[in-house]
Amino acid sequence: MLIYLKLLATMAFWGGTFVAARMLAGVVPPIHAAFLRFTIAGAILLLLLRRFEGRLPSLERSQLGAVILLGLTGVFGYNVGFFTGLQTVSAGRAALIIALNPIGIAVLSSLIGGEPLGMARGLGVITSVAGAILIISNGHLSLLTEGIGFGELTLLGCVLCWALYSVIGRRAMRNLSPLAAVTYSAVAGTIFLLPLALYQGLLTKTLSYGLGAWASILYLAVLGTVVGFLWYYQSINKIGTVRSGVFINFVPVFAMLFGLLLLGEPLTPTLLQGGTLVIAGAWITNNNGFWRTKENH
């Protein structure tokens, strides 16, 4: 029971990252927010890696290249897009766009990972994409192109970055533990963010950020990144990847709930309908193998 409570809490933490990032909009530039988040998270992860594994694992040449790619996609690209998109897109709406992550992973795995989609996953992709179109267009398909602003495009870029991060990580980091892979990619991504953060006045602007901004940054780094990661992988070790992965569908639910309670964001019928399609499609895509395994037993 405890592992399920920790897993549900992790989804709440991840849902809360959308609200925290939204609270930083107009206060902390996206590059600064991403850099500060992963500077703090990376330092904590390095300490945890040393404690749990007794050392910092050495990297082979091929793994070093993989770490660089993971840092560029999952940390640099994803988080620049994440914080940029939430400058203009509501937390709940953004979470439902990001809920396309399992779809992006499935499609990219089919294209370059040698994993065929199959009929069930294909249905899941179509269902989720239909939901995303409904959300972005606000229910007016004729105005679809007008509904896709820069914020929506950057969030769709996040989906692409996360799909690349997942596929690269799955294939290239097989000899590293999940904790080591995420820690090294976080450090690499932070290094890539540093020049841009400095160029945008990090050293002078950081001191001007108030307590509210720092509270959001610490939430993103500690609960949204470190604790969320550790508890999620504890659940994978206890109950498996598929059963843990199903809980990810709670992330946009928590994001919309927190957006309503903390930011006063409305839950429109279109958002709820589109969100239902996105989550249902992601669930179908993510659990195709589960149903096949269940039937075989």
N, C-alpha and C positions, 0 to 999 in steps of 0.2 A: 504493500500500500504506500509506503514512504516514497518509493521510487516513482510512482505515478504522481504523487503530490509534487515532487521535485520537478518532474517533467512538465506538469501543468504550470508550475511557477515559472519555469524557463520560458514557456510560450507567452506568459504574461510579461516577463521581462522583455522579450523580443518585441511584443506588441507595443510596449511602452517606449521602445526606441524611436518609434515614429512620432510620438508626442514630444519626446525630449528633443528630437531634431527639429520639429516644428517650432518649439519654444525658442530655439537658437536662431530661427529665421530673422534676418534683419538686425541681429545682434552680433553674431560671430560669423565671419565669412566661411563658406563651405570648406575651403582648403584648410583653414585654421582648425575648424571643428574636427575634420578627419585626422589631421596631424596630432592634435592634442589627445583625441580619443585613443589612437593607437600607440602613442608614446607611453601613455599611462598603462594601457592594456599590455603592450609588448614587454614592458619592464616587469609587470606582475607575472606574465606568462613565463618569462625567462627564469624567474625565481621558482615558480612551480615546477617547471621542467627539470631544473637542477635538483629540486627536492624529491620529486616522484621517480625520476630516472637515474638519479645519482650523479649525472654528468650532463654536459651539453653534447648531444650526439654529433659526430663529425659528418660532413657532407661529402659525398662523391661528386665528381665533376658533373655528371648527368643530373644529380639531385640539385646542385647549385643552380643550374639552368632552370630547373623546375621551380625552385624557390623564387627565382626572379620573376618567372611568369605568373606564379601564384600571387606574389606581391603586387604585380602590375594589374592583375585582373580582379582578384577578390578583395584587395585592400585599397589600392590606389584608385582604380577605375570605378569599382562598386561604390566606394564611400564618397568620392567626389560627386558622382551622379546622385547618390542617396541624399546628401545634404543640399545639393543644388536643387533637386526636384522638390524637396520639402520647403524650399523658400516660397513656392507659389502653390503647391498642391496640398490639399488637406491631408491630415494623418490617415484617416480611414480610407480615403480614395487611393492614396499612395500605397497603403498596405495591400489593397486588393490588386493593384498593378504588379507589385512585387510578388504577390501570391502566384504569379505565372512562373516563378522560378522552377518548380518541378517540370513544367511544360518545356521550358527552355533547355533544361538538362536532358529530357527525353529526346527532344528533337536533335540536339547537338550530338548526343550519344549515338543516335541513328545515323547521322551524317558522317561523323568522323571517328566514332568510337566502336563501330561494328556491332551495335546493339539494335536489332530491328524494332520498329515501333509496334507492329502487330495491330490487330483490329481494335482491341480494347483500349490500348494506349492512344491509338489514332482518334478514337471517339472522345477520349479524355482531352486531347489537344484541341479538337474542334469545339468542345463544350466550353473549355476555359477561354479560348480566344473569343468566342461569341460573348461570353460574360465581360471580357476586357473591353470589347468594342462597345458594349452597352454602357459600361462605366465611363469610358473616355468621351463618348458622344452625349452623355447625360440623357440617353433615351431617344435622341434625335439623330438617327443615322444619316440623314441628309446633311447634318452639320458636323459630320465626323471630322473632317479636316480642320474645321474651326475649333473643335474641342481639343485637338492635339496641340498643346502649346509646348514651349521649351521645357517646362517642368516635366510634362508627361514623357517627352522624348528622352530626357535624361534618366527617368525611372525605367523606361524600356531598355535603355543602355545598361542599367544595373542588372536586368534579367540576363542580358547577353554576357556581361562580365561574370556573373555568378555561374552561369552554365559553363563557361570556359574554365573557371576556377575549379569547378567540380569535376569536369572531365579530365583536365590536366592532373589534378590531384589524385584522382582514382588510378590513373595509368602510370604516373611518374613518381609517386611518393610511396610505393609499396613497401619499401624497406625502412620507413620511418613511422613512428607512432603518430596517431592523430594529433596528440598534444605537441609533438615536435614539429610536425608539418605546419600546423596553424601558428605556432610561436615564430618559426623562422619566416613564414610568409608575412606575419604581422610586422616583424622587424624590417624585412625587405620593403614592404609597402610604406612604412614610416620613413625610411631613407629616401624613397622616391618622392614623398610628399614634402620633405624638408626644404628643398630649393624653392619650390613654389610658395610655401608658407613664409619663408624669409623674404622673398621678393614682394609679397603682399603685406609686409610690415609686421610680422609675427612678434618680434622682440619689443616693439613699441605698443602694439595694440593689446597684447595679452594682459598687460597690467591694468588695462581699463575695463576688462570684463567683470561684471558684477557677480554676486554670490549665486544668483539664479542661473546665470550662464554656466558657472563652474559646477553647480549641482547637476545640471543637465549633462555636462561633459563627463563628470564622474559616474553618473548613472550609466551612460553609454559605454564607458570603459570597463567599469567593475561589474555591474549587473548584466548589461546587454552583451558584453563580450566575454569576460573571464568566467564569471559564475555560470552564465548561460551555456557557454561551451563545455565547461567541466560537467555540469549536471546532465547535459544532453548526451555526452559520451558515456557517462555512468549508466544512463538508461539504455543505451545501445548495448553495453556490456551485459546488462541484467536481463533485458527483455527482447533484444534484437533490433535490427535496423528498421524492419517494416513496421512493427508495432510502435516504435518510437516515432517514425516518420509520419504516421497518421496524425500525431498531435500537432504537427506544424500547421495544419489547417486551422488551428485555434488562434494563430498569430494575428491574422486580419480581424478576427472577431474581437480580440482584446484591444487591438488598435482602434477599431471603431468605437468600442465601449469607452476607452480612455479619452478618445477624441471628443466624445459626447460629454463626458463628465468633467473633463479638465479644460477643454478648449471651446466647448459649446458648439461643436460641429454637428450639423443636422444629419440624421439618418433618413435620406430620401428613399422613396420606393425604388427608384432606378438603381441606387447604390446597393440596396438590399437584394434586388433581383439579380443584378450583375454579379454581386459578390457571391451569391448562392451558386451561380453557374461556374465562376472561377474556382471556388473551393471544391465543388463537386467534380469538375474536370480534373483538378489536381489530384483529388483522392483516387479517381478512377485510374489515372496515369500511374500514380505511385503504388497502387495496390494490385496491379494486374498480375504480378507474380504471386501475390498472396493467395488470390482466389484459385490460381492454378495449383499451387501447393496444397491448399486445403482440399480441393477436389481429389487429388491423388492420394490422400490419406483417409 
